[in-house]
Amino acid sequence: MPYDINFTHAASKDFQKLHDKKFKEKFARAIEELGVNPLSGKPLQGELKGYYSYRIGDYRAVYSFSSHAKTLTIIKIDHRRQVYR
C-alpha cells in the first residue's frame, strides 16, 4: 500500500519553480515511486540525520516518512549543489 505524499509549503514552492514541463512530469513520477518504497532514498547524516534524499537527475528531494502513519513528507526540492545548505 503506497504512502500518502505531502509537501511542505517550501517544497511545494520549490516544485513550482521547476520550469521544464517534461522534467516536472518525470519528477512527479519519481515522487510517486518513492511513495511506494520510501527506503529507496539515501539516509542523510549530520544536521539532516533522520531525513532521506532521493535523486532525480541533478535535483534532490529531501524527505521524511512515517511507517506507522504511512505518510511521506517532501521537505525540500533543489539542485544538488544547494539542497543540503
Secondary structure, 3 states (H helix, E strand, C coil): CCCEEEECHHHHHHHHHCCCHHHHHHHHHHHHHHHHCHHHCEECCHHHCCCEEEEECCEEEEEEEECCCCEEEEEEEEECCCCCC
